[in-house]
């Protein structure tokens, strides 16, 4: 009887942990490789696809900001394409020359409020260095906590192009 109780307890614990793990994976909507493959066509000549970066977000009861840093080099021309998955909320994306920790002389270089092609950005940095994407994550539309992601694809041209 004692063994049966232990086996039953073990089986329930194992089943519960499988359910929790499966639920966690079911809420992970970001298949970055597939998203990047589907968006690569937006990087057209003279740009060459280089790489992608993934940023995952949680939508909950509060609006919040997430800052991500990337490096760009003077003399290069870049094409940046933002593709999303797993959410319907409108995320605002701003790109700055300095971190949000630095308030003085911080300049906005791009935002996606322009409408058509607002998720595509071409730029030629005036200087080599770090640049900062600031994502403004709104509250969850339906009040339920869920995750989503943005895949940022980067293309470039050679300086002589």
N, C-alpha and C positions, 0 to 999 in steps of 0.2 A: 504494500500500500504506500509506503514511504517513497519507494522508487517511482511509482506511478505518478505521485504528486510532484516529484522533482522533474520527471520527464515532461509532465503537463506544463509546469511552470517554465521550464526551459523552452518548450515549443511555443508557448504564448509570447515569451520574451523575444525569441528569434523571429516570430511572425511580426510582432510589433516593430522590431528594428528594421526588418525588410520593408514594411509599410512606410515607415518614416524615411528611409533611404529612397524608396521609389517616389515618394511625394516630393522630396527635395529635388530629385532629378527631373520630375515632371514640371517643376517650376523653373527649370533652367532653360529658357527659350533661346539662348544664344548659341548658335552653331556658326561660329565665326568664319570657319573655312568656307562653308556654303554661302554665307552672306557675302564674303569677299569675292568669291568666284562669280556670283551674280551681279556684282557691282563693277567689276573690272572693266566692262565695256564702256563705262563713263570716263575712263582715262584714255583719251584719244590722242593720236599723233598731233603734235610733235612730242607729247609726253610719253614716258615709259613707266610702266608700273614698277614700283619698288617694293612696297611692303604694306602691311596693315597693322593696326593696333586696336585692341578691344577694350571698351570701357563698359562695365556692367553697373546698372543702377537699381536701387530699390525705390519703388513708389509706395508711399505710405500716407499718413495723415498730415505730414508737414512738407512744405516746400523747402528745398535745400540746394546748395551749390556744391559742385565737385570741380576741382581744378586739376588739369593734367598738363604736364610739361612735354614739349618736344623740341628738337634741335633742328635748325635750318642754317644753310651756308650761303654767304654772300656770293653772287655770281650765278647761282642756280635758280632756275624757275621751277616752281612747284605747282602741282594740281592736287588739291585735297578733296576727297569725296567722302561724305558722311552717309552711311546706310544704317538703318535701324531695324530692330526686331523685338517682338514681345510686348509692345505697348502701343496705346492710342493717344496718350498724352502728348502735348506739344512741348518739346524741350527747346529752350533757347540756347544757342551756342554763340559765344563771343570769343574772339581770339585777341590776345593782348601781347604787347611787347615786354610786359613785366608781370610778376606774380601779383595776386590780390593782396599779398602781405605788404606790398609797396604801393602806397597811395599817391605819392608825388610823381608827376611826370609819366604816368601810366597812360598808354595810348591804345585805344581799340582799333584793331586792324581789320576786323571782319565781324559781322553778325549775320545770322540767318533770317533776319526779319524782312529781307528784301522781296520775298515771294518766289517767283519763278527762278529756278536754278539756285535756290538759297542753300542747298546742301552741297554745292560745288564751289570751290574757292581756288583761284589762281593767285599766286603771289611770288614776288621776287624780293627777298629780304634785303634791306639796305645794309645790313651787317650780319655777320655770322653770330649765332648765339641761341639762347633758349627763348622759346615763345610759349604762351600759356593759353590753353583752351579752358574756358569756364563754361560748364554746363549748368544751366538753371533747371533743376528737376522739380516739376510741379507736384502738387498733391495727387494722390491716386484719384482718378475720375469716379470710380465706383465705391471708393472708401475701403476697398480690399487691398491688402499689401500684396504686391507682385513685383517681379523683376523684369528687366528688359536690358537691351544693350545697344550700343552704337559701335559700329566698326568703321574706323577711319582708314581709308586707303590713301596712299601717297604715291604720286607720280612725279617725275622730274624731267628736265631737259638738260643736256650738257651745256656748259657755258657758251660754246660756239654755235649752238643751234639757234 
